[in-house]
Amino acid sequence: MNIIALLFGILVFFIAASSAHVASPPSSQLASSINAAMVAVVVGSFAAIWMRMKQQEPAAAVEVLREEKTFYVMTKRRKEVEEKLSTMRRDGRESVLVVADFDMTLTSFLMPDGSRGMSTHGMLERSGYFGEAFTTRAKDIFNRFYPIEVDPNLDWDSKFAAMSEWWETTHKLIVEQEVTKKDIAACVKAGHFRFREGVPELLAQLKEREVPILVFSAGIADVLEEIFKQRLGLEGLPIISNKMKFDEEGKLVGFENNTIHIMNKGAVALEGQNLELVKDKSNVILLGDSLGDLRMADGLPNKQQVLKIGFLNDKIEERKEEYLEKFDVVIVNDGPMTAVNELLAPIFA
């Protein structure tokens, strides 16, 4: 018999026996104890059978929705995905909002030469623009904290604390460089990164269909704005991220408001134009590459359903099962945004 069921049966026995001994003659106590033991055996047996049946229930089957030489698309919830897409099409595109992470979601994890693409922080940290000492220190910080970010076995609280420390330490280092907006423009111009294939088409389609997109990033808002301006010719895109604060001489002196990192995106309150943008949106398409991105839709006031699409770029075998449990659809091995465009095509048809 399953050990948990056995312990449960013993607990039932003692409860029943204790109740029977209250204000009862010895003969009644003996009979009640026998009855309690029989009840315990029956209850324990049923518990063991139930647990065995639960253990034998088949796990949700993993389905490959698309497979190419360099990437593949997977889900454990095909029926649920189809239902969400059907609801979004029925409700109309005016009900839809796209919430997207930036680093390694709208941008590729790897460059064509196999090197890792720069994040928005990396534009400054890895550019060499601020000297070797800064670059070395930034690299040391990255090498310390990145393994913690992608560790699937670390508990939420420990990871949250580590990510908070990572961002605060990095921002302090950047502030010490007295960065200017001219520096940011130069770093972006030389930046070693690229948008995923299909991102320009996705943004163009959303604009044409009047479907808003909210870029929700743990990066740096000022760098993001410069990236969209230089690489795609886009300005005024709604961005929620870490906003730099400059003094009268145009030098960086800090960051506004609370720090946004990969674990606390859902805790950020929407205000002003961003709140107005999302207030009537009931259907949300979420695009992210980390488990922390799953919380990006938490603060949306009227959401009824969220289609969660995740990009699994690194530590694939270690993290694949967890991503399949948390995201509705997983694009594995740094796949293109065209896979998302095809998935969403029925909504925008």
N, C-alpha and C positions, 0 to 999 in steps of 0.2 A: 504493500500500500504506500502511496506517496507520503513522504514524511510530513509535509504540511497538513495533509488530510488527517494523518494519525494524530498530530498535535491538536488539530481542531476537534477531533473526536474526544480526546482526553479532556480538553477544556469543557466541552459540552457535558461530559460525565461529571466533572467536579462541580459545575454549576447546578446540574440537576440533583446531584447527591447532596450538596449543601442545602438546597431548598427543601429536600425531603427530610433532612434531619432536624429542621426547625419544629419544636413542639410536637414530636411524634414519638410513640412508644417504640421500644426496641424491635418488636416484630415488624412493625410498619416500616421502620428505618431500613431493615434488611431487605424487605420486598421492594422498597423504593430505590435502594441502591442497585438491586438487580435490574429493575426497570430502567434506571438511569444508564447503566452499562449497556443495555440493549439499544437504547436510543442513541448512545454515543457511537456504537458500532455501525448502526444504520446510517446515521448522519455522516460519519467519517467515510463510509463506503461510497455514498452518493457524492461526497466531495472529491474523493479520489477519481471516480468515474468522470465527473465534470472536468476536472483538471486535465485528465488524460485526453478527453475529447478536445479541449482547448489547445493542447499541445499539438494535436494531430491536424488542426485546421490548416489548410494550405495557405502559405503566404501569398500575398498579391503577386500575380505574375508580372514580370518585367517585359514590356513590349518595346521593340525597336521600331520607331515610327519612320526613321530614315537612316540609312547607313551609306556613308561615303568612304573613300580611302583615308581621308584625314580627320573625319569626325563622324559622330553618330548622335541621333536624337532618341531619347528613351522616356518611358513613363511607366508608372505603376497604376495610373488612374485614367486609362483611356476613356472610359465611359463618362467619368466626371468631367474630363477636359472637353469632350464633345458636348456635354450638357451646358457647360459654361459658355462655350463659343456660340451655341444655339441661342442661349438667353441673350447674349450680347447682340447678336444679329437681330433678334426679335425686338429688343428694346431700342435699337437704333444707335447709330454712332454718337448721337448727342448725349447718350448716357455713359459714354466710355471715357476713361482717363488712363493715360499711360504714366506710370511712375518708374523711372529708370535710374539705377546707379550709373556712375560714369566710368571710373577706373576699372579696366578689365571686364567691363560689361559693354559699354558703347565702344570702348577701345579694345584692341587685341592684347592678349597676354604675351604672345610671342611675335617677334618681327620676322620677316622673310629669311633673315640670316640665322634664325634660331635663338637670337639673344632676347632677353626679356624687354618688353616695351616699358617706357617710363610712365609712372603714375603722375598725377598733378604735383604731388610733393616731389617726386623724382625729377621733374623738370628743373627744379631748383637744386636738389641734392646731388644729382648725377651730372649736371651740366659742366662742372669744372669752372663755372663762371665766377664763383666766390672763393676760389683758391683751394689748394690741396688739403689743407688742414680741415676745412669745412666738409669737403667731400669725404674724407677719411672718417671723420666723426659721424657723419650722417650714415655712412655705410655700416659702421660698427653698431649703431642704433638699430638699423634695419635687420642686420644679422642676428641681433639679440631677440627681437620681438616677432619677426615674421614666422619662425617656427611655432611660436605660441599661437599666432593667428590661425594657422592651418592644422593645428593639432586637434584631431577629432575626439580625443579622449579627455580633454581638459574640461572641467566643469565651467558653467556659465559665469559664475561670480569671479572665479580666478581669471578667466579670459577677459572679462569686462575690466577688471582692475588693471590688467597688463596693457590692454589697448588704450585705456585712459592715460596711463603713464607714458606709453609710446608717443601718442599725439602731443601731449603736453611737453615732453622732452624735445621732440622735433620742432615744435612751434617756437620754443624758447631759443633753440639753436638758429632758426631762420631769422627771428627778430634781431638777434645779435649781429646779423650781416647788414642791417640797415637797408634792406631791399627797397628798390623804387619800382614804379610801374614800368619805367623804361627797361629795368633789369628783367622784369617778368616777360615783356614782349620779346626781348633778345633770347631768353631761355626757351620760350615756346617756339620761336623761329628755328632754333637749333635742336629742338626736342626730338628724341629718338622714340617715336610712337606712331601709331596709325589707328584710324577708326576701323572697326570691323567692316568687312565687305557687306554692303547692304544697309549700313547706317544712314548714309545720305538719302537713299531711296525711302527708308522708313520715315525719316524726318519730313521729307517732301510730301509723302503720302498723308501723314498726319496733318500737315499744314493745309493741304488741298481739301481734306475731309473735315477740317475744323475740329479735329480731335486734339485736345491739349496734352502736352507732355511736360511733366515736372521732373527735372533732373535733381535727384536727391543724393548728394555726394559727401563722403567723408574727406574729400580732398580740399582744395582751396578755391573759393569762388572766383577770385580775381584771375587765377590761372585758367580756370574753366572758361571764363568769359573771353579771354584772349585766344584760347584754342578755337572756340567756335567762330570767332571773328576772323582769325588768320586762315584756318583750314577749310571752313565751310561758308564763310561770308555771312554768318548769322549773328545777329545782335538782339538782345532783349529776351532771350530764352529764359523762362522761369527756372532759377537755380536756388536750391537750398544747400548751403555749404558753409565752410569756415571763411568768414569775410575778414579781409585784412583791414587794419586801421593805420592810417598814415598821419604824420604830423604836418605842420605848415610848410615844411621844406620838402615834403613828398617822400619822407623816409618812413619805413615800417616801424611802428612802435608797439604793435600788439595785434590781437584778434578780437573782433566784436563778439559779444554774447558768450554763451557756453560752447565749449568745444564739441563738435560733432565727429564721432569716430564710428567704426563699422558696427559697434554693438549698441549704439543708443539712438539710431535714426528715428525710431518710433516715438521717442520721448520729446522730439522737437515739435513745438506748437506752430501751426501755420497761421500767418497773419496777413492782413491787408489784401493785396491783389492775389496772392497765392491762395488764400482762403476763399476768395470770391471765385477763383478759377475752378475749385474742386467741389464747391458746396452742393451742386446738383448732380454729381457723378455717382452713380450706383454701381457701375461695372468698372473694375480696375484691372489693368494688365500690368503686372509687376515684373521688371527685368532686373536681375541681380547676379552677382557671382559669389556672394558669401552668405552664410546662414543669417548673419546680422541684417542683410538686406531684406529679409522676410518681414521685418518690422516696419518697413517704409510706409506701408499703408495703414498702420495702426491709428494714426491721428486723423484719418479722413472721416469727415462727419457723417456722410450718408451712404457709405459703401455697403453693398449687399453681398457681393461676391468678388473674389480676387483670383485671377488666373495667374499663378506664380510660375515664371519661367526662369530657370537658373542655368548659368554657364559654369560648368565644372572644368577649370583650366589646368589645375595642378594637383598633385597628390591624388590622382584619380582613383586608384584601387582602394586606397585607405578611406576615401570620403564618398565614394559613389553610392553606397547603400544609404547613407544618411541624407544625401541630396535627393535621392529618389523618394525617401519618406517625406521630406519637407517641401520639395517643389512639385508642382503638377507635371511639369515637363523639364527634362534636363538635357542640355546640349553639351555633349562631352568632347573634350580635347580641343578646346579653343575654337569651336565652330563659328561660322559666319552668321551675321544677323539675317541673311537671306532665309535661313531656316525659320526664323521668327516671322518674317514677312509672309512666307508661304502658309504658316500655321494660322496667321491672322487674316489671310485673304478673304475668307467667307464673311468676316465682319464688315469689311470695307468694300465688298463687291457692289 
